[in-house]
Amino acid sequence: MNTKNKIKGYRNMLGKTQSEMAKELNISSQSYYNKENGYVSFKDEEKIIIKKMLIPHFPKITIEDIFF
């Protein structure tokens, strides 16, 4: 599975839209779209926020599991 599909899958598991994720990361919806689709990389601090959102569902998840 490629990275963009993983990110989208995790977002869907969280039940969030791209707009909602953008708000969580304090970025525009367009920026989130570009990042989720692999046009732009997520910043390290954004990766940490997404990991924290996933921890309740996947206690042992790592940033590498999500983004690589």
Buried (B, 14 or more C-beta within 10 A) or exposed (E): EEBEEBBEEBBEEBEBEBEBBBBBBEBEBEBBBBBBEEEEEBEEEBBEBBBEBBEEEEEEBEBEEBBE
